[in-house]
Each structure stands twice: as C-alpha cells, then as structure tokens.
C-alpha cells in the first residue's frame, strides 16, 4: 500500500503587490490617521475642551513663523561670515601659482 504525504498547513502565498499598491496602502494609512485626529478634535469640540484650551493657550498670530524667524535671527547673529585662515590661503595660492608656472614651462 502506498501512502501519500498530505500538507498540514496550506501553502503560503506571496501577494506580489506593485508600487501602486504600496503607495495606495500608505495613502490609506495616512487618511486613517488623519481621520483619527479629526475625531479627537471633534470630541474636544463637543465637550468644550477646545474652548478651555483656547482660554489658557491663546493662539498667536502666525506663531510658527515668528518662532522660526527668531531662530534664524539668532543663528544669523552667531555666524558673522566665513572665517578664513589667511596664511593658509596665501600659501595655497602660492602653490597654485607655482604649479601653473611649472605646467606652462613644461616641467
């Protein structure tokens, strides 16, 4: 009598999705996340928590831009331009001139 081996588990298959399916999945996840954010905002609005928060943390007029401008201003004050080591600059220029003269002379 001959016996055949039966697989215990079903054969695993690979879903070979493409680039578009990957992009579609990422967009779907992003939309689901945004939906959760909007749901939380709705709950805060319905309970009056957003009004309480607005009393204690008043919104700034374009606050993000003000903060970024301050950071850029502070960085601009720290950096007073490029600092060049002058003896090194003159030495490099001298080596370059000598190399050009040697090249023209055919050395």
PDB file as gemmi writes it, atoms N, CA and C in Angstrom:
CRYST1    1.000    1.000    1.000  90.00  90.00  90.00 P 1                      
ATOM      1  N   UNK A   1       0.839  -1.162   0.000  1.00  0.00           N  
ATOM      2  CA  UNK A   1       0.000   0.000   0.000  1.00  0.00           C  
ATOM      3  C   UNK A   1       0.895   1.240   0.000  1.00  0.00           C  
ATOM      4  N   UNK A   2       0.536   2.179  -0.847  1.00  0.00           N  
ATOM      5  CA  UNK A   2       1.305   3.396  -0.981  1.00  0.00           C  
ATOM      6  C   UNK A   2       0.612   4.507  -0.209  1.00  0.00           C  
ATOM      7  N   UNK A   3       1.409   5.270   0.524  1.00  0.00           N  
ATOM      8  CA  UNK A   3       0.813   6.383   1.257  1.00  0.00           C  
ATOM      9  C   UNK A   3       1.328   7.691   0.657  1.00  0.00           C  
ATOM     10  N   UNK A   4       0.455   8.654   0.659  1.00  0.00           N  
ATOM     11  CA  UNK A   4       0.857   9.977   0.151  1.00  0.00           C  
ATOM     12  C   UNK A   4       0.944  10.933   1.330  1.00  0.00           C  
ATOM     13  N   UNK A   5       1.841  11.876   1.209  1.00  0.00           N  
ATOM     14  CA  UNK A   5       2.029  12.854   2.271  1.00  0.00           C  
ATOM     15  C   UNK A   5       1.097  14.020   1.998  1.00  0.00           C  
ATOM     16  N   UNK A   6       0.294  14.344   2.965  1.00  0.00           N  
ATOM     17  CA  UNK A   6      -0.625  15.464   2.867  1.00  0.00           C  
ATOM     18  C   UNK A   6      -0.048  16.651   3.642  1.00  0.00           C  
ATOM     19  N   UNK A   7      -0.059  17.853   3.053  1.00  0.00           N  
ATOM     20  CA  UNK A   7       0.440  19.002   3.807  1.00  0.00           C  
ATOM     21  C   UNK A   7      -0.490  19.328   4.969  1.00  0.00           C  
ATOM     22  N   UNK A   8       0.130  19.682   6.092  1.00  0.00           N  
ATOM     23  CA  UNK A   8      -0.630  20.006   7.284  1.00  0.00           C  
ATOM     24  C   UNK A   8      -1.204  21.418   7.188  1.00  0.00           C  
ATOM     25  N   UNK A   9      -0.399  22.328   6.679  1.00  0.00           N  
ATOM     26  CA  UNK A   9      -0.820  23.724   6.569  1.00  0.00           C  
ATOM     27  C   UNK A   9      -0.989  24.069   5.095  1.00  0.00           C  
ATOM     28  N   UNK A  10      -1.824  25.041   4.800  1.00  0.00           N  
ATOM     29  CA  UNK A  10      -1.930  25.447   3.400  1.00  0.00           C  
ATOM     30  C   UNK A  10      -0.634  26.110   2.937  1.00  0.00           C  
ATOM     31  N   UNK A  11      -0.412  26.032   1.671  1.00  0.00           N  
ATOM     32  CA  UNK A  11       0.808  26.583   1.095  1.00  0.00           C  
ATOM     33  C   UNK A  11       0.767  28.107   1.216  1.00  0.00           C  
ATOM     34  N   UNK A  12       1.871  28.684   1.657  1.00  0.00           N  
ATOM     35  CA  UNK A  12       1.944  30.135   1.818  1.00  0.00           C  
ATOM     36  C   UNK A  12       2.046  30.791   0.450  1.00  0.00           C  
ATOM     37  N   UNK A  13       1.292  31.827   0.272  1.00  0.00           N  
ATOM     38  CA  UNK A  13       1.352  32.569  -0.983  1.00  0.00           C  
ATOM     39  C   UNK A  13       1.868  33.969  -0.693  1.00  0.00           C  
ATOM     40  N   UNK A  14       2.512  34.534  -1.659  1.00  0.00           N  
ATOM     41  CA  UNK A  14       3.046  35.876  -1.525  1.00  0.00           C  
ATOM     42  C   UNK A  14       2.216  36.795  -2.409  1.00  0.00           C  
ATOM     43  N   UNK A  15       1.693  37.830  -1.805  1.00  0.00           N  
ATOM     44  CA  UNK A  15       0.958  38.811  -2.575  1.00  0.00           C  
ATOM     45  C   UNK A  15       1.969  39.780  -3.157  1.00  0.00           C  
ATOM     46  N   UNK A  16       2.230  39.622  -4.425  1.00  0.00           N  
ATOM     47  CA  UNK A  16       3.249  40.446  -5.069  1.00  0.00           C  
ATOM     48  C   UNK A  16       2.609  41.738  -5.548  1.00  0.00           C  
ATOM     49  N   UNK A  17       2.329  42.619  -4.611  1.00  0.00           N  
ATOM     50  CA  UNK A  17       1.760  43.910  -4.968  1.00  0.00           C  
ATOM     51  C   UNK A  17       2.796  44.758  -5.663  1.00  0.00           C  
ATOM     52  N   UNK A  18       2.324  45.751  -6.324  1.00  0.00           N  
ATOM     53  CA  UNK A  18       3.228  46.628  -7.046  1.00  0.00           C  
ATOM     54  C   UNK A  18       3.473  47.912  -6.287  1.00  0.00           C  
ATOM     55  N   UNK A  19       4.104  48.815  -6.970  1.00  0.00           N  
ATOM     56  CA  UNK A  19       4.407  50.112  -6.385  1.00  0.00           C  
ATOM     57  C   UNK A  19       3.122  50.859  -6.079  1.00  0.00           C  
ATOM     58  N   UNK A  20       2.158  50.755  -6.997  1.00  0.00           N  
ATOM     59  CA  UNK A  20       0.899  51.488  -6.801  1.00  0.00           C  
ATOM     60  C   UNK A  20       0.140  50.976  -5.592  1.00  0.00           C  
ATOM     61  N   UNK A  21       0.195  49.665  -5.359  1.00  0.00           N  
ATOM     62  CA  UNK A  21      -0.490  49.119  -4.182  1.00  0.00           C  
ATOM     63  C   UNK A  21       0.198  49.600  -2.909  1.00  0.00           C  
ATOM     64  N   UNK A  22       1.512  49.723  -2.948  1.00  0.00           N  
ATOM     65  CA  UNK A  22       2.251  50.225  -1.795  1.00  0.00           C  
ATOM     66  C   UNK A  22       1.900  51.683  -1.527  1.00  0.00           C  
ATOM     67  N   UNK A  23       1.864  52.492  -2.584  1.00  0.00           N  
ATOM     68  CA  UNK A  23       1.502  53.902  -2.429  1.00  0.00           C  
ATOM     69  C   UNK A  23       0.071  54.024  -1.934  1.00  0.00           C  
ATOM     70  N   UNK A  24      -0.817  53.210  -2.500  1.00  0.00           N  
ATOM     71  CA  UNK A  24      -2.222  53.234  -2.089  1.00  0.00           C  
ATOM     72  C   UNK A  24      -2.359  52.848  -0.619  1.00  0.00           C  
ATOM     73  N   UNK A  25      -1.600  51.874  -0.168  1.00  0.00           N  
ATOM     74  CA  UNK A  25      -1.642  51.485   1.238  1.00  0.00           C  
ATOM     75  C   UNK A  25      -1.144  52.600   2.141  1.00  0.00           C  
ATOM     76  N   UNK A  26      -0.061  53.280   1.719  1.00  0.00           N  
ATOM     77  CA  UNK A  26       0.462  54.392   2.512  1.00  0.00           C  
ATOM     78  C   UNK A  26      -0.523  55.544   2.595  1.00  0.00           C  
ATOM     79  N   UNK A  27      -1.157  55.863   1.473  1.00  0.00           N  
ATOM     80  CA  UNK A  27      -2.154  56.939   1.482  1.00  0.00           C  
ATOM     81  C   UNK A  27      -3.357  56.564   2.340  1.00  0.00           C  
ATOM     82  N   UNK A  28      -3.748  55.318   2.265  1.00  0.00           N  
ATOM     83  CA  UNK A  28      -4.876  54.855   3.072  1.00  0.00           C  
ATOM     84  C   UNK A  28      -4.551  54.961   4.563  1.00  0.00           C  
ATOM     85  N   UNK A  29      -3.344  54.577   4.936  1.00  0.00           N  
ATOM     86  CA  UNK A  29      -2.934  54.690   6.339  1.00  0.00           C  
ATOM     87  C   UNK A  29      -2.908  56.148   6.786  1.00  0.00           C  
ATOM     88  N   UNK A  30      -2.416  57.036   5.904  1.00  0.00           N  
ATOM     89  CA  UNK A  30      -2.361  58.457   6.249  1.00  0.00           C  
ATOM     90  C   UNK A  30      -3.766  59.026   6.427  1.00  0.00           C  
ATOM     91  N   UNK A  31      -4.680  58.637   5.553  1.00  0.00           N  
ATOM     92  CA  UNK A  31      -6.058  59.119   5.684  1.00  0.00           C  
ATOM     93  C   UNK A  31      -6.720  58.585   6.946  1.00  0.00           C  
ATOM     94  N   UNK A  32      -6.442  57.336   7.286  1.00  0.00           N  
ATOM     95  CA  UNK A  32      -6.989  56.777   8.518  1.00  0.00           C  
ATOM     96  C   UNK A  32      -6.453  57.527   9.742  1.00  0.00           C  
ATOM     97  N   UNK A  33      -5.169  57.853   9.719  1.00  0.00           N  
ATOM     98  CA  UNK A  33      -4.572  58.604  10.822  1.00  0.00           C  
ATOM     99  C   UNK A  33      -5.183  59.994  10.910  1.00  0.00           C  
ATOM    100  N   UNK A  34      -5.372  60.664   9.783  1.00  0.00           N  
ATOM    101  CA  UNK A  34      -5.977  61.997   9.777  1.00  0.00           C  
ATOM    102  C   UNK A  34      -7.420  61.928  10.287  1.00  0.00           C  
ATOM    103  N   UNK A  35      -8.118  60.854   9.930  1.00  0.00           N  
ATOM    104  CA  UNK A  35      -9.482  60.670  10.427  1.00  0.00           C  
ATOM    105  C   UNK A  35      -9.511  60.558  11.943  1.00  0.00           C  
ATOM    106  N   UNK A  36      -8.525  59.878  12.518  1.00  0.00           N  
ATOM    107  CA  UNK A  36      -8.453  59.764  13.979  1.00  0.00           C  
ATOM    108  C   UNK A  36      -8.180  61.128  14.617  1.00  0.00           C  
ATOM    109  N   UNK A  37      -7.306  61.923  13.987  1.00  0.00           N  
ATOM    110  CA  UNK A  37      -7.016  63.261  14.506  1.00  0.00           C  
ATOM    111  C   UNK A  37      -8.281  64.110  14.483  1.00  0.00           C  
ATOM    112  N   UNK A  38      -9.006  64.058  13.381  1.00  0.00           N  
ATOM    113  CA  UNK A  38     -10.240  64.838  13.277  1.00  0.00           C  
ATOM    114  C   UNK A  38     -11.292  64.350  14.266  1.00  0.00           C  
ATOM    115  N   UNK A  39     -11.297  63.054  14.528  1.00  0.00           N  
ATOM    116  CA  UNK A  39     -12.245  62.502  15.509  1.00  0.00           C  
ATOM    117  C   UNK A  39     -11.928  63.049  16.905  1.00  0.00           C  
ATOM    118  N   UNK A  40     -10.660  63.111  17.246  1.00  0.00           N  
ATOM    119  CA  UNK A  40     -10.267  63.652  18.552  1.00  0.00           C  
ATOM    120  C   UNK A  40     -10.614  65.132  18.633  1.00  0.00           C  
ATOM    121  N   UNK A  41     -10.384  65.873  17.547  1.00  0.00           N  
ATOM    122  CA  UNK A  41     -10.753  67.289  17.532  1.00  0.00           C  
ATOM    123  C   UNK A  41     -12.263  67.455  17.722  1.00  0.00           C  
ATOM    124  N   UNK A  42     -13.032  66.600  17.086  1.00  0.00           N  
ATOM    125  CA  UNK A  42     -14.491  66.659  17.236  1.00  0.00           C  
ATOM    126  C   UNK A  42     -14.927  66.380  18.663  1.00  0.00           C  
ATOM    127  N   UNK A  43     -14.293  65.410  19.303  1.00  0.00           N  
ATOM    128  CA  UNK A  43     -14.630  65.096  20.687  1.00  0.00           C  
ATOM    129  C   UNK A  43     -14.272  66.263  21.599  1.00  0.00           C  
ATOM    130  N   UNK A  44     -13.113  66.891  21.360  1.00  0.00           N  
ATOM    131  CA  UNK A  44     -12.731  68.050  22.171  1.00  0.00           C  
ATOM    132  C   UNK A  44     -13.718  69.196  21.974  1.00  0.00           C  
ATOM    133  N   UNK A  45     -14.144  69.387  20.745  1.00  0.00           N  
ATOM    134  CA  UNK A  45     -15.079  70.464  20.448  1.00  0.00           C  
ATOM    135  C   UNK A  45     -16.435  70.204  21.098  1.00  0.00           C  
ATOM    136  N   UNK A  46     -16.879  68.959  21.043  1.00  0.00           N  
ATOM    137  CA  UNK A  46     -18.183  68.616  21.601  1.00  0.00           C  
ATOM    138  C   UNK A  46     -18.195  68.744  23.128  1.00  0.00           C  
ATOM    139  N   UNK A  47     -17.077  68.458  23.764  1.00  0.00           N  
ATOM    140  CA  UNK A  47     -17.029  68.515  25.226  1.00  0.00           C  
ATOM    141  C   UNK A  47     -16.663  69.904  25.742  1.00  0.00           C  
ATOM    142  N   UNK A  48     -16.267  70.812  24.857  1.00  0.00           N  
ATOM    143  CA  UNK A  48     -15.892  72.148  25.277  1.00  0.00           C  
ATOM    144  C   UNK A  48     -14.445  72.254  25.697  1.00  0.00           C  
ATOM    145  N   UNK A  49     -13.675  71.190  25.523  1.00  0.00           N  
ATOM    146  CA  UNK A  49     -12.268  71.201  25.930  1.00  0.00           C  
ATOM    147  C   UNK A  49     -11.458  72.148  25.059  1.00  0.00           C  
ATOM    148  N   UNK A  50     -11.852  72.311  23.787  1.00  0.00           N  
ATOM    149  CA  UNK A  50     -11.102  73.214  22.927  1.00  0.00           C  
ATOM    150  C   UNK A  50     -11.274  74.670  23.359  1.00  0.00           C  
ATOM    151  N   UNK A  51     -12.437  75.005  23.884  1.00  0.00           N  
ATOM    152  CA  UNK A  51     -12.651  76.375  24.365  1.00  0.00           C  
ATOM    153  C   UNK A  51     -11.834  76.627  25.633  1.00  0.00           C  
ATOM    154  N   UNK A  52     -11.765  75.618  26.500  1.00  0.00           N  
ATOM    155  CA  UNK A  52     -10.962  75.744  27.717  1.00  0.00           C  
ATOM    156  C   UNK A  52      -9.493  75.901  27.361  1.00  0.00           C  
ATOM    157  N   UNK A  53      -9.033  75.126  26.395  1.00  0.00           N  
ATOM    158  CA  UNK A  53      -7.640  75.219  25.968  1.00  0.00           C  
ATOM    159  C   UNK A  53      -7.367  76.591  25.358  1.00  0.00           C  
ATOM    160  N   UNK A  54      -8.303  77.129  24.619  1.00  0.00           N  
ATOM    161  CA  UNK A  54      -8.114  78.440  23.994  1.00  0.00           C  
ATOM    162  C   UNK A  54      -8.024  79.548  25.044  1.00  0.00           C  
ATOM    163  N   UNK A  55      -8.682  79.372  26.178  1.00  0.00           N  
ATOM    164  CA  UNK A  55      -8.596  80.388  27.233  1.00  0.00           C  
ATOM    165  C   UNK A  55      -7.202  80.421  27.854  1.00  0.00           C  
ATOM    166  N   UNK A  56      -6.613  79.226  28.041  1.00  0.00           N  
ATOM    167  CA  UNK A  56      -5.322  79.160  28.710  1.00  0.00           C  
ATOM    168  C   UNK A  56      -4.142  79.251  27.748  1.00  0.00           C  
ATOM    169  N   UNK A  57      -4.346  78.895  26.497  1.00  0.00           N  
ATOM    170  CA  UNK A  57      -3.297  78.982  25.493  1.00  0.00           C  
ATOM    171  C   UNK A  57      -3.852  79.731  24.286  1.00  0.00           C  
ATOM    172  N   UNK A  58      -3.871  81.047  24.321  1.00  0.00           N  
ATOM    173  CA  UNK A  58      -4.401  81.775  23.176  1.00  0.00           C  
ATOM    174  C   UNK A  58      -3.499  81.595  21.961  1.00  0.00           C  
ATOM    175  N   UNK A  59      -4.078  81.447  20.791  1.00  0.00           N  
ATOM    176  CA  UNK A  59      -3.255  81.245  19.601  1.00  0.00           C  
ATOM    177  C   UNK A  59      -2.512  82.525  19.230  1.00  0.00           C  
ATOM    178  N   UNK A  60      -1.302  82.368  18.769  1.00  0.00           N  
ATOM    179  CA  UNK A  60      -0.508  83.515  18.341  1.00  0.00           C  
ATOM    180  C   UNK A  60      -0.813  83.808  16.872  1.00  0.00           C  
ATOM    181  N   UNK A  61      -0.685  85.041  16.502  1.00  0.00           N  
ATOM    182  CA  UNK A  61      -0.853  85.388  15.097  1.00  0.00           C  
ATOM    183  C   UNK A  61       0.343  84.853  14.327  1.00  0.00           C  
ATOM    184  N   UNK A  62       0.118  83.797  13.574  1.00  0.00           N  
ATOM    185  CA  UNK A  62       1.168  83.137  12.798  1.00  0.00           C  
ATOM    186  C   UNK A  62       2.372  82.825  13.686  1.00  0.00           C  
ATOM    187  N   UNK A  63       2.119  82.133  14.785  1.00  0.00           N  
ATOM    188  CA  UNK A  63       3.152  81.857  15.780  1.00  0.00           C  
ATOM    189  C   UNK A  63       4.299  81.029  15.262  1.00  0.00           C  
ATOM    190  N   UNK A  64       4.028  80.110  14.336  1.00  0.00           N  
ATOM    191  CA  UNK A  64       5.111  79.271  13.827  1.00  0.00           C  
ATOM    192  C   UNK A  64       6.136  80.114  13.090  1.00  0.00           C  
ATOM    193  N   UNK A  65       5.661  81.060  12.284  1.00  0.00           N  
ATOM    194  CA  UNK A  65       6.596  81.900  11.532  1.00  0.00           C  
ATOM    195  C   UNK A  65       7.408  82.783  12.469  1.00  0.00           C  
ATOM    196  N   UNK A  66       6.792  83.263  13.535  1.00  0.00           N  
ATOM    197  CA  UNK A  66       7.511  84.117  14.483  1.00  0.00           C  
ATOM    198  C   UNK A  66       8.627  83.318  15.144  1.00  0.00           C  
ATOM    199  N   UNK A  67       8.341  82.084  15.540  1.00  0.00           N  
ATOM    200  CA  UNK A  67       9.363  81.275  16.189  1.00  0.00           C  
ATOM    201  C   UNK A  67      10.490  80.936  15.227  1.00  0.00           C  
ATOM    202  N   UNK A  68      10.175  80.610  13.982  1.00  0.00           N  
ATOM    203  CA  UNK A  68      11.216  80.282  13.003  1.00  0.00           C  
ATOM    204  C   UNK A  68      12.069  81.506  12.722  1.00  0.00           C  
ATOM    205  N   UNK A  69      11.417  82.674  12.579  1.00  0.00           N  
ATOM    206  CA  UNK A  69      12.177  83.901  12.334  1.00  0.00           C  
ATOM    207  C   UNK A  69      13.134  84.196  13.476  1.00  0.00           C  
ATOM    208  N   UNK A  70      12.706  83.954  14.716  1.00  0.00           N  
ATOM    209  CA  UNK A  70      13.594  84.186  15.857  1.00  0.00           C  
ATOM    210  C   UNK A  70      14.799  83.264  15.803  1.00  0.00           C  
ATOM    211  N   UNK A  71      14.558  81.992  15.452  1.00  0.00           N  
ATOM    212  CA  UNK A  71      15.671  81.047  15.381  1.00  0.00           C  
ATOM    213  C   UNK A  71      16.653  81.454  14.294  1.00  0.00           C  
ATOM    214  N   UNK A  72      16.144  81.859  13.139  1.00  0.00           N  
ATOM    215  CA  UNK A  72      17.031  82.273  12.059  1.00  0.00           C  
ATOM    216  C   UNK A  72      17.799  83.524  12.444  1.00  0.00           C  
ATOM    217  N   UNK A  73      17.141  84.428  13.136  1.00  0.00           N  
ATOM    218  CA  UNK A  73      17.784  85.658  13.567  1.00  0.00           C  
ATOM    219  C   UNK A  73      18.922  85.356  14.542  1.00  0.00           C  
ATOM    220  N   UNK A  74      18.689  84.434  15.462  1.00  0.00           N  
ATOM    221  CA  UNK A  74      19.718  84.072  16.434  1.00  0.00           C  
ATOM    222  C   UNK A  74      20.905  83.415  15.736  1.00  0.00           C  
ATOM    223  N   UNK A  75      20.617  82.564  14.749  1.00  0.00           N  
ATOM    224  CA  UNK A  75      21.710  81.915  14.030  1.00  0.00           C  
ATOM    225  C   UNK A  75      22.492  82.931  13.211  1.00  0.00           C  
ATOM    226  N   UNK A  76      21.813  83.897  12.627  1.00  0.00           N  
ATOM    227  CA  UNK A  76      22.497  84.908  11.829  1.00  0.00           C  
ATOM    228  C   UNK A  76      23.410  85.753  12.711  1.00  0.00           C  
ATOM    229  N   UNK A  77      23.009  85.997  13.936  1.00  0.00           N  
ATOM    230  CA  UNK A  77      23.853  86.774  14.840  1.00  0.00           C  
ATOM    231  C   UNK A  77      25.085  85.987  15.271  1.00  0.00           C  
ATOM    232  N   UNK A  78      24.957  84.667  15.360  1.00  0.00           N  
ATOM    233  CA  UNK A  78      26.087  83.840  15.763  1.00  0.00           C  
ATOM    234  C   UNK A  78      27.118  83.744  14.643  1.00  0.00           C  
ATOM    235  N   UNK A  79      26.642  83.580  13.410  1.00  0.00           N  
ATOM    236  CA  UNK A  79      27.548  83.415  12.275  1.00  0.00           C  
ATOM    237  C   UNK A  79      27.844  84.783  11.667  1.00  0.00           C  
ATOM    238  N   UNK A  80      29.066  85.215  11.784  1.00  0.00           N  
ATOM    239  CA  UNK A  80      29.468  86.502  11.227  1.00  0.00           C  
ATOM    240  C   UNK A  80      30.228  86.307   9.923  1.00  0.00           C  
ATOM    241  N   UNK A  81      29.888  85.306   9.162  1.00  0.00           N  
ATOM    242  CA  UNK A  81      30.544  85.048   7.888  1.00  0.00           C  
ATOM    243  C   UNK A  81      31.547  83.918   8.003  1.00  0.00           C  
ATOM    244  N   UNK A  82      32.191  83.643   6.893  1.00  0.00           N  
ATOM    245  CA  UNK A  82      33.157  82.555   6.828  1.00  0.00           C  
ATOM    246  C   UNK A  82      34.512  83.063   7.324  1.00  0.00           C  
ATOM    247  N   UNK A  83      35.092  82.356   8.241  1.00  0.00           N  
ATOM    248  CA  UNK A  83      36.404  82.703   8.775  1.00  0.00           C  
ATOM    249  C   UNK A  83      37.469  81.968   7.957  1.00  0.00           C  
ATOM    250  N   UNK A  84      38.407  82.709   7.361  1.00  0.00           N  
ATOM    251  CA  UNK A  84      39.440  82.109   6.526  1.00  0.00           C  
ATOM    252  C   UNK A  84      40.792  82.333   7.187  1.00  0.00           C  
ATOM    253  N   UNK A  85      41.560  81.295   7.248  1.00  0.00           N  
ATOM    254  CA  UNK A  85      42.912  81.368   7.764  1.00  0.00           C  
ATOM    255  C   UNK A  85      43.782  81.979   6.666  1.00  0.00           C  
ATOM    256  N   UNK A  86      44.172  83.250   6.816  1.00  0.00           N  
ATOM    257  CA  UNK A  86      44.855  83.971   5.744  1.00  0.00           C  
ATOM    258  C   UNK A  86      46.220  83.399   5.383  1.00  0.00           C  
ATOM    259  N   UNK A  87      47.057  83.015   6.353  1.00  0.00           N  
ATOM    260  CA  UNK A  87      48.340  82.415   5.934  1.00  0.00           C  
ATOM    261  C   UNK A  87      48.142  81.142   5.101  1.00  0.00           C  
ATOM    262  N   UNK A  88      47.148  80.335   5.451  1.00  0.00           N  
ATOM    263  CA  UNK A  88      46.879  79.126   4.684  1.00  0.00           C  
ATOM    264  C   UNK A  88      46.373  79.481   3.290  1.00  0.00           C  
ATOM    265  N   UNK A  89      45.556  80.521   3.182  1.00  0.00           N  
ATOM    266  CA  UNK A  89      45.045  80.964   1.886  1.00  0.00           C  
ATOM    267  C   UNK A  89      46.194  81.429   0.992  1.00  0.00           C  
ATOM    268  N   UNK A  90      47.125  82.241   1.529  1.00  0.00           N  
ATOM    269  CA  UNK A  90      48.241  82.737   0.739  1.00  0.00           C  
ATOM    270  C   UNK A  90      49.174  81.596   0.328  1.00  0.00           C  
ATOM    271  N   UNK A  91      49.396  80.654   1.238  1.00  0.00           N  
ATOM    272  CA  UNK A  91      50.256  79.516   0.914  1.00  0.00           C  
ATOM    273  C   UNK A  91      49.635  78.673  -0.198  1.00  0.00           C  
ATOM    274  N   UNK A  92      48.329  78.447  -0.142  1.00  0.00           N  
ATOM    275  CA  UNK A  92      47.643  77.663  -1.172  1.00  0.00           C  
ATOM    276  C   UNK A  92      47.693  78.387  -2.512  1.00  0.00           C  
ATOM    277  N   UNK A  93      47.488  79.694  -2.496  1.00  0.00           N  
ATOM    278  CA  UNK A  93      47.555  80.470  -3.733  1.00  0.00           C  
ATOM    279  C   UNK A  93      48.973  80.418  -4.313  1.00  0.00           C  
ATOM    280  N   UNK A  94      49.982  80.493  -3.458  1.00  0.00           N  
ATOM    281  CA  UNK A  94      51.364  80.408  -3.923  1.00  0.00           C  
ATOM    282  C   UNK A  94      51.664  79.070  -4.566  1.00  0.00           C  
ATOM    283  N   UNK A  95      51.214  77.984  -3.955  1.00  0.00           N  
ATOM    284  CA  UNK A  95      51.435  76.647  -4.515  1.00  0.00           C  
ATOM    285  C   UNK A  95      50.729  76.530  -5.858  1.00  0.00           C  
ATOM    286  N   UNK A  96      49.556  77.097  -5.980  1.00  0.00           N  
ATOM    287  CA  UNK A  96      48.815  77.057  -7.233  1.00  0.00           C  
ATOM    288  C   UNK A  96      49.549  77.829  -8.330  1.00  0.00           C  
ATOM    289  N   UNK A  97      50.072  79.001  -8.003  1.00  0.00           N  
ATOM    290  CA  UNK A  97      50.817  79.798  -8.978  1.00  0.00           C  
ATOM    291  C   UNK A  97      52.070  79.049  -9.427  1.00  0.00           C  
ATOM    292  N   UNK A  98      52.786  78.445  -8.501  1.00  0.00           N  
ATOM    293  CA  UNK A  98      53.992  77.680  -8.849  1.00  0.00           C  
ATOM    294  C   UNK A  98      53.634  76.499  -9.744  1.00  0.00           C  
ATOM    295  N   UNK A  99      52.528  75.813  -9.439  1.00  0.00           N  
ATOM    296  CA  UNK A  99      52.099  74.678 -10.261  1.00  0.00           C  
ATOM    297  C   UNK A  99      51.738  75.139 -11.668  1.00  0.00           C  
ATOM    298  N   UNK A 100      51.075  76.278 -11.800  1.00  0.00           N  
ATOM    299  CA  UNK A 100      50.741  76.784 -13.128  1.00  0.00           C  
ATOM    300  C   UNK A 100      51.987  77.183 -13.908  1.00  0.00           C  
ATOM    301  N   UNK A 101      52.944  77.820 -13.247  1.00  0.00           N  
ATOM    302  CA  UNK A 101      54.192  78.198 -13.917  1.00  0.00           C  
ATOM    303  C   UNK A 101      54.963  76.970 -14.377  1.00  0.00           C  
ATOM    304  N   UNK A 102      54.998  75.926 -13.547  1.00  0.00           N  
ATOM    305  CA  UNK A 102      55.679  74.692 -13.929  1.00  0.00           C  
ATOM    306  C   UNK A 102      54.991  74.019 -15.101  1.00  0.00           C  
ATOM    307  N   UNK A 103      53.683  74.094 -15.118  1.00  0.00           N  
ATOM    308  CA  UNK A 103      52.926  73.487 -16.220  1.00  0.00           C  
ATOM    309  C   UNK A 103      53.199  74.220 -17.528  1.00  0.00           C  
ATOM    310  N   UNK A 104      53.229  75.552 -17.478  1.00  0.00           N  
ATOM    311  CA  UNK A 104      53.497  76.353 -18.685  1.00  0.00           C  
ATOM    312  C   UNK A 104      54.941  76.137 -19.173  1.00  0.00           C  
ATOM    313  N   UNK A 105      55.854  75.939 -18.225  1.00  0.00           N  
ATOM    314  CA  UNK A 105      57.249  75.764 -18.602  1.00  0.00           C  
ATOM    315  C   UNK A 105      57.512  74.358 -19.135  1.00  0.00           C  
ATOM    316  N   UNK A 106      56.562  73.451 -18.915  1.00  0.00           N  
ATOM    317  CA  UNK A 106      56.733  72.093 -19.420  1.00  0.00           C  
ATOM    318  C   UNK A 106      57.474  71.162 -18.479  1.00  0.00           C  
ATOM    319  N   UNK A 107      57.534  71.469 -17.255  1.00  0.00           N  
ATOM    320  CA  UNK A 107      58.208  70.616 -16.284  1.00  0.00           C  
ATOM    321  C   UNK A 107      57.327  69.530 -15.912  1.00  0.00           C  
TER     322      UNK A 107                                                      
END                                                                             
